[in-house]
Amino acid sequence: MAESAPRGGASPPDPVGETAANRWAKLPAHLKRFRGPIAAIAAFGAILSGLLGYWSAYQTVEKVVAPKSSTTPSVPPLLSVAVKPFVPATGSADDGRFAERLTQDVTSSLERNARSARVVSHGLMARYQDKPSDPRTVGRELNIRYLVEGDVRADNGATVVMARLVDSASGTTVSSARIAEQTSSHGDGKADLVTQLSNHIRAMLYDAEEKRVARLPTSGANAMELVLQAGRIWDQDPSAKGTLKARKLYEEALARDPNSVPALLGLYWTKDDDVQEGNSPASDQFIKEQDELSKRALSLDRSDPRVWAARAIALMQQQQWDMALEANAAALQIDPYSDVTVGVRGWLLLVTGRPEEALPVIDRAIALDPRSVRVHDYLRWQCSGHLNLGHYDQAIAACEKALALGDDWFNYLLLLGAYAQKGDMVKAEAVKAKLLKRKPDVSIARLKSGIPAFANPLYQQQREEHLYAGLRKVGIPEQ
């Protein structure tokens, strides 16, 4: 295993639409010849159109927005959620406006980032502003599974938001989050507050749906339900066995829907994880398959930053450094506040031998979502970056933080190299014992034979000088 990436614009003009627009632009000139007859027809058409418009609106409200009880009630869509207007701390106009802007920004962020979710628009939710309502009633009216409720207040110079994810069927709270961000007179922390809050809501939403769908049989499941079941399995069992089980579900999801981007990405990352953990070799066939999977996902949805992240890794595996960074830049342009997208950029900079540039980017990824499960990866990359720069004390601190979040053999390896280079051989021997218990066959040759993505000469030179030299000092074998 080596540093591995975490698992997780506008559309081009439509030529058909443009042609139609041109035809419509020329239409008034042709119609001048029929001005009289058209006026009469238009009058009748206006009346008919109004009646049809009224009937259409009535049907929409009756059947979609507020379906009434029946013997066969409508089943809410998967991952359907609405953000109810946040309650301000006071009745002041400023607090009210801030709470409204926060609600709108969080809703927009979820619409962008929770790609598979059905998010109710802020405009539709505005009718619940300053209006007490039972979550079960709101759920029935909007046909959604989950409702986000919360409040925002000031506390010791910080803006604090409490958010709750409520099951609209039962009216009970599924999970909750508390986000605090230092208040600035210029509003500098607002973007981070929105990002952290939307990231937490998204995580709570997916976690709740994974738990719910995990109880359903796979026989009648659709592609997205299989994706959620696979995610649940992989979260609970990240071992080789769990990864394989999840991969089979992703493959089954693709069999049921070949155009499922979430299934393609799940398959991509399970294959990548297998190689990173050393369970299968990084063969030319593997690199080809990852290249094809990422291209296929990109052909289906170029507006999904997760797709561009996968594409960046696939290009990195082919040693196409600049193109990998360009793919990541495309992801950042779509979603500059995603901790994954920012984190992947830090990783790309790290493995291309630019640790001094990578470290502040990795810091930014952690700041965007300090409670993310991916923080473990970010801390490992921090450790690696400091180690490659010869900052052994900082490397040790980062690796120990990472190990506090997860017992990862590669973190022990990095920590061992840092202790050895610092000359603290007592601690180095203790770490070596823990490493060999988890990875008894570790050798420098095996580390060097990582996948082609890590063959960047400058990166390898840094590894040789700071990591491998330290491992030799404590007797890690060459072969």
C-alpha positions in Angstrom: 0.0 0.0 0.0 1.1 3.6 -0.6 -0.6 7.0 -0.4 -4.0 6.3 -1.9 -6.8 8.6 -2.8 -10.1 8.5 -0.8 -12.9 6.4 -2.0 -17.3 9.2 -1.7 -20.0 23.3 -15.0 -22.5 24.0 -16.9 -23.6 21.7 -19.7 -22.4 22.5 -23.3 -24.9 24.3 -25.6 -27.5 22.1 -27.1 -27.3 22.4 -31.0 -30.9 21.1 -31.4 -32.1 23.7 -28.9 -30.2 26.5 -30.7 -31.7 25.5 -34.0 -35.2 25.5 -32.6 -34.5 28.9 -31.0 -33.5 30.3 -34.5 -36.7 28.9 -36.0 -38.8 30.5 -33.2 -37.0 33.8 -33.8 -38.1 33.9 -37.5 -41.7 32.9 -36.7 -43.2 36.4 -36.1 -42.3 37.6 -39.6 -44.2 34.6 -41.1 -47.2 35.2 -38.9 -47.8 38.8 -39.9 -49.8 37.6 -42.9 -52.3 35.9 -40.6 -52.6 38.7 -38.1 -56.5 38.9 -38.1 -57.3 35.2 -37.9 -54.6 34.6 -35.3 -56.0 37.3 -33.1 -59.3 35.5 -32.8 -57.7 32.1 -32.3 -55.3 33.6 -29.7 -58.2 35.0 -27.7 -59.8 31.5 -27.5 -56.4 30.0 -27.0 -55.7 32.3 -24.1 -58.9 31.2 -22.3 -58.2 27.5 -23.0 -54.6 27.9 -22.0 -55.6 29.5 -18.7 -58.0 26.7 -18.0 -55.4 24.0 -18.9 -52.8 25.8 -16.8 -55.1 25.9 -13.8 -55.9 22.2 -14.2 -52.2 21.3 -14.6 -51.3 23.3 -11.5 -54.2 21.6 -9.6 -53.0 18.2 -10.7 -49.4 18.9 -9.7 -50.4 20.0 -6.2 -52.9 17.2 -5.7 -50.7 14.3 -7.1 -47.1 15.4 -6.6 -46.7 18.1 -4.0 -49.4 17.1 -1.6 -50.7 13.6 -2.4 -53.7 12.7 -0.3 -54.2 9.6 1.6 -55.4 6.6 -0.4 -55.3 2.9 -0.2 -52.0 2.9 -2.0 -50.0 5.9 -0.7 -47.0 7.1 -2.8 -43.6 5.7 -1.8 -41.1 8.5 -1.2 -38.1 8.3 -3.6 -34.7 7.1 -2.4 -32.5 9.7 -0.7 -35.3 12.3 -0.8 -34.8 15.2 1.6 -36.0 18.7 2.3 -34.3 21.4 4.3 -36.8 23.3 6.5 -35.9 26.9 7.1 -33.4 27.2 10.0 -34.8 29.0 13.1 -32.8 32.2 14.0 -31.6 32.7 17.5 -33.6 36.0 17.9 -36.5 37.7 16.2 -34.2 40.4 14.7 -34.3 41.1 11.0 -30.6 40.5 10.6 -30.8 37.0 12.3 -33.8 36.2 10.2 -32.0 37.1 6.9 -28.9 35.2 7.9 -30.9 32.0 8.8 -32.8 32.3 5.4 -29.5 32.7 3.5 -28.0 29.8 5.3 -31.0 27.6 4.5 -30.9 28.6 0.8 -27.1 28.0 0.6 -27.2 24.6 2.3 -30.0 23.5 0.1 -28.1 24.6 -3.0 -25.0 22.9 -1.8 -26.9 19.6 -1.3 -28.4 19.9 -4.7 -24.8 20.1 -6.2 -23.1 17.6 -3.9 -25.5 14.9 -3.0 -25.6 13.8 -6.6 -28.0 10.8 -6.1 -30.4 12.6 -3.7 -33.7 14.2 -4.4 -33.5 17.6 -2.7 -36.7 19.7 -2.5 -36.1 23.3 -3.7 -35.7 26.1 -1.3 -38.5 28.0 -3.0 -41.0 25.2 -2.2 -39.8 25.0 1.4 -40.2 28.7 1.9 -43.9 28.2 2.7 -42.8 26.5 6.0 -41.0 29.7 7.1 -42.0 30.6 10.7 -44.7 28.0 10.6 -44.7 25.1 13.1 -45.4 21.8 11.4 -45.2 18.1 12.2 -42.4 16.4 10.2 -44.8 13.6 9.3 -47.2 16.1 7.7 -44.4 17.8 5.8 -43.1 14.4 4.6 -46.6 13.4 3.3 -47.1 16.8 1.7 -43.7 16.7 -0.1 -43.4 12.9 -0.5 -40.0 12.8 1.1 -38.3 10.4 3.4 -36.2 12.8 5.4 -36.5 16.4 6.7 -33.6 18.6 8.0 -34.5 20.9 10.9 -32.3 23.2 12.8 -31.5 26.5 14.4 -28.7 29.0 14.2 -27.3 31.2 16.9 -24.3 33.2 18.1 -22.1 31.7 20.9 -18.9 33.3 22.2 -17.9 34.8 18.9 -18.9 31.9 16.8 -21.9 31.0 14.7 -23.4 27.7 15.8 -25.8 25.6 13.8 -27.6 22.6 15.2 -29.1 20.4 12.5 -31.2 17.3 12.9 -32.1 14.7 10.2 -35.7 13.6 10.9 -37.4 10.4 9.5 -40.6 11.9 8.1 -42.4 8.6 8.4 -42.0 8.3 12.2 -41.2 11.9 13.1 -38.1 10.8 15.0 -34.6 12.2 14.8 -32.2 9.9 13.0 -29.0 11.8 13.7 -27.8 15.3 14.5 -24.8 17.5 14.0 -23.4 20.6 15.7 -21.3 23.0 13.5 -19.5 26.0 14.9 -17.5 28.6 12.8 -15.8 31.7 14.1 -17.9 34.8 13.2 -16.2 37.4 11.0 -17.3 40.9 10.3 -16.6 40.2 6.6 -18.4 36.9 6.6 -15.2 35.0 5.7 -16.3 31.8 7.5 -19.7 31.5 6.0 -18.6 29.3 3.0 -16.9 26.9 5.4 -19.9 26.8 7.6 -22.2 26.0 4.7 -19.7 23.4 3.4 -19.4 21.6 6.7 -23.1 21.7 7.4 -24.0 20.3 3.9 -21.3 17.7 4.2 -22.7 16.5 7.5 -26.3 16.5 6.3 -25.2 14.5 3.2 -23.3 12.0 5.3 -26.3 11.6 7.7 -28.7 11.2 4.8 -26.6 8.5 3.1 -25.9 6.7 6.3 -29.7 6.6 7.2 -30.6 5.3 3.7 -27.8 2.7 3.8 -29.1 1.4 7.1 -32.7 1.3 5.9 -31.9 -0.3 2.5 -29.6 -2.9 4.1 -32.7 -4.5 5.6 -34.3 -5.0 2.2 -33.8 -8.1 0.1 -31.4 -7.7 -2.9 -33.6 -9.8 -5.2 -36.0 -6.9 -6.0 -33.6 -4.0 -5.4 -33.0 -1.4 -8.1 -29.5 -0.3 -9.0 -29.3 2.6 -6.5 -30.6 0.4 -3.7 -27.8 -2.1 -4.5 -25.3 0.7 -4.5 -26.5 1.8 -1.0 -26.3 -1.8 0.2 -22.7 -2.1 -1.1 -21.8 1.1 0.6 -23.1 -0.2 3.9 -21.2 -3.4 3.6 -18.0 -1.6 2.7 -18.3 0.8 5.6 -18.8 -2.0 8.1 -16.1 -4.3 6.6 -13.3 -2.6 4.7 -11.3 -5.8 4.6 -10.6 -7.7 1.4 -13.6 -9.9 2.1 -15.9 -6.9 2.6 -14.5 -5.1 -0.4 -15.1 -8.1 -2.6 -18.7 -8.5 -1.4 -19.4 -4.8 -2.1 -17.8 -5.1 -5.5 -20.2 -7.9 -6.5 -23.1 -5.7 -5.5 -21.8 -2.8 -7.6 -21.4 -5.2 -10.5 -25.0 -6.4 -10.0 -26.2 -2.7 -9.9 -24.5 -2.1 -13.3 -26.1 -5.2 -14.7 -29.5 -3.7 -13.7 -28.6 -0.2 -14.8 -25.4 0.1 -17.1 -25.6 3.9 -16.9 -25.5 4.1 -13.1 -22.6 6.5 -12.3 -22.6 5.6 -8.5 -22.3 1.9 -9.4 -19.4 2.6 -11.8 -17.6 4.7 -9.2 -18.2 2.1 -6.5 -16.7 -0.6 -8.8 -13.8 1.7 -9.6 -12.9 2.4 -6.0 -13.2 -1.2 -4.8 -10.8 -2.3 -7.5 -8.4 0.6 -6.5 -8.7 -0.3 -2.8 -7.7 -3.9 -3.6 -4.5 -2.8 -5.2 -3.7 -0.2 -2.5 -4.1 -2.8 0.2 -1.8 -5.3 -1.8 -4.6 -7.8 -2.3 -4.0 -7.8 -6.1 -1.2 -6.6 -8.3 -1.2 -3.3 -10.1 -1.1 -5.0 -13.5 -1.4 -3.3 -17.0 -4.8 -4.9 -17.1 -5.9 -3.2 -13.9 -4.7 0.2 -15.2 -6.6 -0.4 -18.4 -9.8 -1.3 -16.6 -9.6 1.7 -14.3 -9.0 3.9 -17.3 -12.1 2.5 -19.1 -14.3 2.7 -16.0 -13.4 6.4 -15.4 -13.9 7.2 -19.1 -17.3 5.5 -19.1 -18.4 7.4 -16.0 -17.1 10.7 -17.5 -19.1 10.0 -20.7 -22.3 9.7 -18.6 -21.9 12.7 -16.3 -19.2 15.3 -16.9 -20.7 17.6 -14.2 -20.1 15.2 -11.4 -16.9 16.1 -9.5 -16.6 12.5 -8.2 -16.2 11.3 -11.8 -13.4 13.8 -12.4 -11.7 12.7 -9.2 -11.7 9.1 -10.4 -10.4 10.2 -13.8 -7.5 12.1 -12.1 -6.4 8.9 -10.3 -6.7 6.8 -13.5 -4.5 9.3 -15.3 -2.1 9.3 -12.4 -1.8 5.5 -12.7 -0.7 6.0 -16.3 1.9 8.6 -15.2 0.1 11.4 -16.9 0.9 13.9 -14.2 -0.3 17.1 -15.8 -3.5 15.6 -17.2 -4.3 14.2 -13.8 -3.9 17.7 -12.2 -6.1 19.1 -15.0 -8.8 16.5 -14.3 -8.7 17.5 -10.6 -8.9 21.2 -11.5 -12.1 20.4 -13.4 -13.5 18.8 -10.3 -12.5 21.8 -8.2 -14.2 24.1 -10.7 -17.5 22.2 -10.2 -17.2 21.9 -6.4 -14.4 23.9 -4.8 -15.7 23.1 -1.3 -15.6 19.3 -1.4 -13.1 17.9 1.1 -12.6 14.9 -1.3 -11.8 17.1 -4.3 -9.5 19.3 -2.4 -7.9 16.3 -0.6 -7.2 14.5 -3.9 -5.4 17.6 -5.2 -3.2 17.5 -2.1 -2.5 13.8 -2.8 -1.7 14.5 -6.4 0.8 17.2 -5.4 2.3 14.8 -2.9 2.9 11.9 -5.2 4.3 14.2 -7.9 7.1 15.2 -5.5 5.7 18.6 -4.4 5.0 18.1 -0.6 5.5 21.7 0.3 2.6 22.6 -2.0 0.6 19.6 -0.9 0.6 20.2 2.8 -1.5 23.4 2.9 -4.0 21.9 0.5 -4.4 18.8 2.7 -4.8 21.2 5.7 -7.7 22.8 3.8 -9.3 19.4 3.1 -9.4 18.7 6.8 -10.7 22.1 7.7 -13.6 21.7 5.2 -14.9 18.6 7.1 -13.0 17.9 10.3 -15.4 15.0 11.2 -15.1 13.2 7.9 -14.1 9.6 7.9 -11.5 10.6 5.3 -9.5 12.7 7.8 -7.6 9.5 8.6 -6.3 9.5 5.0 -5.6 13.2 5.1 -3.5 12.8 8.2 -1.5 10.0 6.7 -0.8 12.2 3.7 0.3 15.0 6.1 2.6 12.5 7.8 4.0 11.5 4.4 4.5 15.0 3.2 6.4 16.1 6.3 8.5 12.9 6.1 9.4 13.6 2.5 10.5 17.1 3.5 12.6 15.8 6.4 10.2 17.3 9.0 10.4 14.3 11.3 8.7 15.8 14.4 5.7 17.0 12.3 5.5 13.7 10.5 5.4 11.8 13.9 2.6 14.1 15.2 0.5 13.6 12.0 1.0 9.8 11.9 0.1 9.5 15.6 -3.1 11.4 15.0 -3.9 9.2 12.1 -3.3 6.0 14.1 -5.7 7.3 16.8 -8.4 7.3 14.1 -7.5 3.9 12.5 -5.1 1.0 12.9 -3.4 1.3 9.5 -0.2 -0.6 8.8 1.1 2.0 6.4 0.8 4.7 9.1 3.1 2.4 11.3 5.5 2.2 8.4 5.7 6.0 8.0 5.9 6.5 11.7 8.8 3.9 11.9 10.7 5.8 9.2 10.3 9.1 11.0 11.4 7.7 14.4 14.4 6.0 12.9 15.5 9.2 11.0 15.1 11.2 14.2 17.3 8.7 16.0 14.7 7.6 18.6 15.4 3.9 18.2 13.6 2.8 21.4 10.3 4.1 20.0 11.3 2.9 16.5 11.6 -0.7 17.7 8.2 -0.5 19.4 6.6 0.7 16.2 8.5 -1.9 14.2 7.0 -4.7 16.3 3.5 -3.3 15.7 4.2 -3.0 12.0 5.5 -6.6 11.6 2.5 -7.9 13.5 0.2 -6.4 10.8 2.5 -6.8 7.8 5.0 -9.5 8.4 6.1 -9.7 4.8 7.0 -6.0 4.4 10.1 -5.2 2.5 11.7 -2.1 0.8 11.5 -3.9 -2.6 7.8 -4.5 -2.2 7.2 -0.9 -1.3 9.1 0.2 -4.3 7.1 -2.0 -6.6 3.9 0.0 -6.0 1.6 0.8 -8.8 2.9 3.0 -11.7 1.1 6.1 -10.2 3.9 6.3 -7.7 6.8 6.1 -10.1 7.4 9.8 -10.2 11.2 10.2 -10.0 11.1 13.2 -7.6 8.7 11.4 -5.3 10.8 8.3 -5.4 13.9 10.3 -4.6 12.2 11.8 -1.5 11.1 8.3 -0.5 14.6 6.9 -0.8 16.2 9.7 1.2 13.7 9.9 4.0 11.6 6.8 4.3 13.7 3.9 2.9 16.9 5.1 4.6 15.0 5.2 7.9 13.6 1.7 7.4 17.1 0.3 6.7 18.3 1.7 10.0 15.8 -0.5 11.9 16.4 -3.6 9.8 13.5 -3.7 7.4 14.7 -6.1 4.7 15.5 -5.1 1.2 13.7 -8.1 -0.4 
